[in-house]
């Protein structure tokens, strides 16, 4: 089946690889990794071991965050020569909080093709079991917050002000500091994914304020890679919002998408946009349930 698709020469193939369990590799990914002339990768040692697991052997080219701009030009030259080149990060889908985005930008700038081979992703894996796909207002992917305390706390404040779901990533050596900052979100639900797809995989849901205590409940809980979902804020109407403002919001919602209705209502009434957004979500949800 994988061989039935056309795989043009002179193209870059962005190949998703497992985030833990080697059985999560896609059949088409294996086909392309065997087909290409060389594989650019985040870590040649890691990728060599990965390929060996599948019985594959290919020339490897290191392309990581420290040499991405320079190595991208090497890839572009290979593509111009008609080679097929794959790119893989250490785990998951490349170019998403991993190197690869600048590589793709260079390929596009050269007028060449970059083709995706979808597969494992910690982001969608956690969303699938969190019980909320961010359908109420969608979700934002933020990735890694700043390692600097003041900047990270400012970013958490921005998350608190946004009623949408938010996906975060974090490394084990910074998870406790992040947990302390996320505790400021109080009762807002948090789904924790630790070591997804690996032997000691753990998924849990707690109130954000309880996240530090959850980590401290077992020494093993600070180990491994984390993906976190801050759930959408509970829709609640601001107590200070008058009936006239809510009536205006209802009229706008009847004719316009939520974001447009909220923007116009904020301009008309002067009410806070975040409170209006939460009120709009609550009213839309209530209308659907009636």
C-alpha positions as MATLAB code, in Angstrom:
seq = 'XXXXXXXXXXXXXXXXXXXXXXXXXXXXXXXXXXXXXXXXXXXXXXXXXXXXXXXXXXXXXXXXXXXXXXXXXXXXXXXXXXXXXXXXXXXXXXXXXXXXXXXXXXXXXXXXXXXXXXXXXXXXXXXXXXXXXXXXXXXXXXXXXXXXXXXXXXXXXXXXXXXXXXXXXXXXXXXXXXXXXXXXXXXXXXXXXXXXXXXXXXXXXXXXXXXXXXXXXXXXXXXXXXXXXXXXXXXXXXXXXXXXXXXXXXXXXXXXXXXXXXXXXXXXXXXXXXXXXXXXXXXXXXXXXX';
ca = [
       0.000    0.000    0.000;
       2.761    2.483    0.887;
       4.424    1.932   -2.489;
       1.306    2.893   -4.442;
       1.848    6.590   -3.778;
       4.241    8.652   -5.910;
       7.386    9.798   -4.099;
       9.033   12.448   -6.263;
      12.772   12.949   -6.462;
      14.231   16.237   -5.307;
      11.826   16.415   -2.378;
      12.177   16.602    1.404;
      10.141   14.109    3.433;
       9.279   15.163    6.984;
       8.849   11.824    8.747;
       7.198   11.395   12.143;
       8.861    8.767   14.341;
       7.695    7.093   17.570;
       7.632    9.124   20.784;
       8.487    6.007   22.774;
       7.024    2.725   21.583;
       8.884    1.583   18.442;
       5.741   -0.190   17.195;
       4.153    3.222   16.558;
       6.165    3.768   13.356;
       3.996    4.145   10.266;
       4.209    1.706    7.344;
       4.644    4.596    4.933;
       7.368    6.080    7.138;
       9.305    2.812    6.921;
       8.831    2.747    3.141;
      10.141    6.297    2.720;
      13.050    5.849    5.122;
      14.110    2.883    3.012;
      13.564    4.797   -0.239;
      15.407    8.068    0.413;
      19.032    8.722   -0.470;
      19.906   10.087    2.963;
      18.297   11.040    6.267;
      18.852   14.350    8.013;
      18.276   14.003   11.739;
      18.450   15.740   15.079;
      20.878   13.199   16.586;
      22.765   10.772   14.344;
      23.411    8.277   17.161;
      19.773    8.169   18.171;
      18.568    7.856   14.586;
      21.133    5.154   13.761;
      19.797    3.062   16.651;
      16.207    3.730   15.526;
      16.939    2.627   11.963;
      18.760   -0.462   13.185;
      15.597   -1.476   15.066;
      13.801   -1.652   11.723;
      16.684   -3.213    9.796;
      17.412   -0.020    7.854;
      20.771    1.550    7.025;
      21.087    4.980    5.414;
      23.651    7.809    5.276;
      22.891   10.306    8.046;
      23.302   14.075    8.124;
      23.190   15.921   11.455;
      20.685   18.783   11.463;
      19.801   20.206   14.865;
      19.009   23.530   16.510;
      22.674   24.602   16.552;
      23.432   24.024   12.860;
      19.994   24.063   11.239;
      20.558   27.057    8.958;
      23.878   25.745    7.596;
      22.795   22.095    7.336;
      19.567   23.136    5.611;
      21.605   24.456    2.684;
      23.335   21.089    2.392;
      19.922   19.435    2.194;
      18.737   21.966   -0.399;
      21.787   21.189   -2.551;
      21.068   17.459   -2.361;
      17.470   18.092   -3.396;
      18.621   20.171   -6.355;
      20.673   17.175   -7.423;
      17.482   15.142   -7.506;
      17.968   13.237   -4.259;
      15.170   12.309   -1.903;
      15.973   13.386    1.657;
      14.057   12.524    4.819;
      14.182   14.497    8.036;
      13.429   13.027   11.465;
      13.648   14.542   14.927;
      14.480   12.461   17.993;
      10.811   11.680   18.574;
       7.424   12.570   17.189;
       6.595   14.968   14.391;
       9.523   17.169   13.310;
       9.165   20.927   13.082;
       6.791   21.087   16.078;
       8.882   22.258   19.058;
      11.715   20.321   17.405;
      14.151   21.328   14.646;
      12.826   21.147   11.111;
      10.835   24.349   10.645;
      13.813   26.347    9.342;
      14.763   23.426    7.124;
      11.301   23.433    5.549;
      11.443   27.220    5.153;
      14.762   26.915    3.289;
      13.359   24.177    1.050;
      10.290   26.266    0.206;
      12.457   29.342   -0.422;
      14.466   27.303   -2.940;
      11.266   26.423   -4.785;
      11.481   22.769   -3.764;
       8.921   20.447   -2.190;
       8.505   19.356    1.446;
       6.092   16.469    1.965;
       4.648   15.359    5.354;
       4.457   11.784    6.613;
       2.187   12.042    9.677;
       2.535    9.838   12.708;
       3.136    9.872   16.433;
       2.590   13.131   18.320;
       2.451   13.614   22.081;
       0.140   16.594   21.549;
      -2.684   14.741   19.816;
      -2.078   11.639   21.926;
      -2.847   13.564   25.129;
      -5.766   15.470   23.601;
      -7.364   12.154   22.616;
      -7.637   11.007   26.255;
      -8.167   14.343   28.007;
     -11.924   14.422   27.588;
     -11.805   17.791   25.883;
     -10.598   18.415   22.380;
     -10.731   22.100   23.027;
     -14.006   22.127   21.074;
     -15.268   25.029   23.185;
     -13.182   27.764   21.601;
     -10.440   25.469   20.281;
      -6.990   25.031   21.783;
      -3.596   26.651   21.470;
      -0.273   24.844   21.298;
       2.278   26.787   23.316;
       4.995   24.153   23.749;
       7.833   24.946   26.118;
       7.466   27.998   28.350;
      10.464   30.161   29.150;
      13.114   28.687   31.486;
      13.359   32.129   33.136;
      11.102   32.395   36.188;
       9.748   35.916   35.635;
       9.034   35.356   31.950;
       7.456   31.957   32.620;
       5.148   33.421   35.258;
       4.122   36.121   32.781;
       3.323   33.393   30.235;
       1.229   31.521   32.811;
      -0.711   34.721   33.460;
      -1.452   34.895   29.728;
      -2.730   31.302   29.844;
      -4.939   32.197   32.812;
      -6.482   35.043   30.821;
      -7.197   32.832   27.812;
     -10.302   30.625   28.183;
      -9.108   28.170   25.524;
      -7.361   24.870   26.200;
      -3.574   25.113   26.077;
      -0.996   22.381   25.372;
       2.419   22.645   27.028;
       5.598   20.574   26.875;
       8.226   20.311   29.595;
      11.442   18.475   30.420;
      11.895   16.595   33.715;
      14.484   18.973   35.163;
      12.062   21.929   34.900;
       8.732   20.269   35.628;
       8.624   21.159   39.350;
       9.207   24.862   38.663;
       6.480   24.817   36.007;
       4.102   23.007   38.365;
       4.548   25.718   41.018;
       3.680   28.404   38.485;
       0.713   26.519   37.004;
      -0.723   26.147   40.520;
      -1.737   29.799   40.158;
      -4.483   28.577   37.782;
      -6.316   27.198   40.830;
      -9.200   24.838   40.076;
      -8.660   24.857   36.324;
      -8.356   21.198   35.262;
      -4.996   19.917   34.060;
      -4.342   16.654   32.212;
      -0.806   15.364   32.695;
       0.877   13.030   30.230;
       4.180   11.593   31.414;
       6.326    9.254   29.298;
       3.516    8.712   26.784;
       3.642    5.344   24.952;
       6.620    4.202   27.057;
       6.781    1.435   29.666;
       6.004    3.725   32.607;
       3.416    5.878   30.846;
       1.182    7.845   33.172;
      -1.884    9.995   32.460;
      -3.664   11.866   35.243;
      -6.112   14.723   35.708;
      -5.815   17.115   38.631;
      -6.727   20.690   39.476;
      -3.816   22.934   38.508;
      -3.317   23.934   42.158;
      -2.745   20.258   43.031;
      -0.093   19.633   40.378;
       2.931   20.226   42.702;
       1.493   17.777   45.262;
       0.849   15.204   42.515;
       4.506   15.377   41.487;
       5.687   15.009   45.080;
       3.488   11.950   45.688;
       6.050    9.689   43.981;
       9.770   10.106   43.292;
       9.303    8.654   39.799;
       6.837   11.372   38.809;
       9.502   13.969   38.080;
      11.173   11.667   35.551;
      10.517   11.532   31.839;
       9.101   13.893   29.256;
       5.843   15.737   29.934;
       2.984   16.994   27.815;
       0.305   18.956   29.667;
      -3.172   20.123   28.733;
      -4.593   23.100   30.587;
      -8.326   22.601   30.083;
     -10.620   25.391   28.871;
     -11.598   27.822   31.579;
     -14.964   27.165   33.167;
     -17.428   29.368   31.375;
     -18.685   31.883   33.881;
     -20.509   35.161   33.371;
     -18.962   38.170   35.055;
     -21.169   39.215   37.967;
     -20.767   42.837   36.918;
     -22.041   42.249   33.379;
     -25.431   43.909   33.019;
     -28.447   42.584   31.175;
     -28.060   45.095   28.353;
     -24.561   43.809   27.610;
     -25.750   40.209   27.644;
     -28.657   41.099   25.368;
     -26.255   42.737   22.936;
     -24.054   39.645   23.068;
     -27.025   37.367   22.356;
     -28.051   39.427   19.328;
     -24.527   39.338   17.927;
     -24.140   35.604   18.571;
     -27.309   34.948   16.608;
     -25.676   36.344   13.473;
     -21.908   36.083   13.914;
     -19.129   33.650   14.929;
     -18.180   33.753   18.610;
     -14.900   35.664   18.203;
     -16.461   38.345   16.005;
     -19.479   38.695   18.294;
     -17.266   39.058   21.365;
     -15.029   41.640   19.669;
     -17.979   43.799   18.632;
     -19.729   43.445   21.992;
     -16.559   44.526   23.810;
     -16.321   47.614   21.597;
     -20.009   48.455   22.088;
     -20.302   47.800   25.825;
     -16.798   48.272   27.156;
     -17.075   44.931   28.992;
     -13.872   42.839   29.368;
     -13.304   40.677   26.314;
     -12.263   37.587   28.333;
     -15.457   37.699   30.401;
     -17.526   38.189   27.248;
     -15.795   35.252   25.586;
     -16.559   32.935   28.508;
     -20.160   34.183   28.593;
     -20.478   33.554   24.845;
     -19.193   29.990   25.180;
     -21.615   29.321   28.042;
     -24.556   30.690   26.046;
     -23.636   28.754   22.902;
     -23.260   25.546   24.921;
     -26.566   26.127   26.688;
     -28.327   26.723   23.375;
     -26.943   23.447   21.972;
     -28.145   21.477   24.997;
     -31.684   22.925   24.858;
];
